């Protein structure tokens, strides 16, 4: 006989003993506002590329626009409630870029509880966040990933970060893009703790690594998880600064390279390099595993997959 449980409502997740509880609505609103700002800046890139006559991929002539798709989940057994919005654009600069926001709550499944801090004796959880993956058309424009999130169980913490993946990581252009990208994150980190950048950069280098190929996925960035210094307001401010840094740094990297011509050989190399992205996300990525294990929207979770890829 299956276990009978009462549904978990949003009110059931009030946790006066967890300081992060007071930030749930503010964090949700901020992730949504960051989404709106990022989407507007990427559409501006598309418009400028069209006006300047940037190189295009096949029939990608018109400047792209984001298409938004809302999803909801309301399961009677209380395992998952809430939903989110997928924002996906396919244009002349961005072959595919997705910016997802979601806010979900409920109970972790028996096989998953215990692997998340604070769920050993209480499976209830709340999670809100933003996740972005960009796959440009131009092989000389770096792909990028970014996410930040707030998770509350019987504990609370922030997590996230961003990294950059040049298709030609050994080139001078890629190293310059990475230098500027890292500088933005370093500045954001140093406003809070001078130890953050070296620690979170190292964490990123170790996390975004393909052990079966013995190579990094890209040229890194920062990564942090289960971040709880004891001051939830300060941790939220740090998370916002990380989001602002990415929102400014990546468009600058795109604009620096989007007018550069490319060859079919460049495109072939790009598609092969994208294969590494797919391998990491399907084998190692915590966000993919978390989303699937918590019953999230499958299309939103796999939004990170590139539209075209190949293996040699």
C-alpha positions, 0 to 999 in steps of 0.5 A, a space after each residue: 500500500 502506498 504511503 498517504 501524505 498530505 499535500 505540501 502548500 507554500 504556507 507549510 514551508 514557513 521556517 522561522 528558524 531558517 533565516 533564508 525563509 524571509 528571502 523567498 519572495 525577494 529572491 524569486 522576484 530578483 531572479 525574474 527581473 534578472 531574466 528580463 534584463 538579460 533577455 532585453 540585452 540579448 535581443 539588443 545584440 540581435 538587432 545590432 548584429 542585423 544592422 551591422 550585417 554580421 555573418 549569419 548561419 544558413 538562413 538565420 537572417 532576422 534578429 531573434 526574439 525570445 519566446 516564453 513558455 510557462 509551465 506548472 506542476 501541482 501533484 496531489 501527493 505533495 511531491 512538487 508544486 509551483 512552476 516556471 517560465 522557459 525563455 528561448 531565442 533562436 536568432 542570427 547571433 544566438 543559435 540557441 539561448 535559453 533563460 529559465 526561471 522556476 520556483 518549486 516546492 514540495 517533498 523530495 522522493 524517498 530515494 533522493 532525500 538525504 542527499 540534500 542537506 537538511 532533508 534527512 528527517 524532513 523531506 520538504 523543500 523550496 527552490 527558486 532560481 535562474 538558469 541560462 545557457 547560450 550557444 552562439 552561431 559564430 564559432 568565434 563567440 564563446 558559449 556560456 552558462 550561468 545560474 543562481 538559486 536559493 534552496 531551503 530545506 531545514 537549512 538554507 543556502 544560495 548557489 550558482 556561478 557562471 563559466 565560459 566555453 570558447 570553441 577554440 580555447 587555445 586561441 589568443 582571442 579566447 584567452 582575452 575573452 576569458 580574462 575579461 569574463 573572470 575579471 568581472 566575477 573577481 570584482 563581484 567577489 572582492 566586494 564581499 570577501 577577497 577569498 571568494 574569487 580564488 576559492 570559487 574559481 578553483 571550485 569551478 575548475 574542478 567541477 566543470 571537468 570531464 574526467 573521462 576525457 581528462 580535460 576541462 569543459 571550458 575556460 572556467 569562471 566561478 562556482 559556489 554551492 551550499 553558500 551560507 555564511 550565517 548572514 543570509 542577507 549578505 549572501 543574497 547580496 553576493 548572489 545578486 552581484 554575481 548575477 550583475 557581473 554575468 549580465 554585463 560581462 557576457 554580452 561584452 564578450 559576444 559583441 567583441 566577436 560577433 562580426 568575425 567571419 568563420 569557415 566551414 572548418 571552424 563550424 565543424 570544430 565548434 560542433 565537435 566542441 559542443 559534444 563536450 558540453 552535452 557529455 558534461 550536462 548529461 553525466 555530471 551536472 548537478 542541476 540536471 540531476 536535481 531538476 529531473 529528480 524533483 520532477 521539474 519540467 524536462 524540456 526546461 531542464 534539457 534546455 542547455 542542450 545545443 541545437 546541433 552537435 557532432 562527435 568525430 
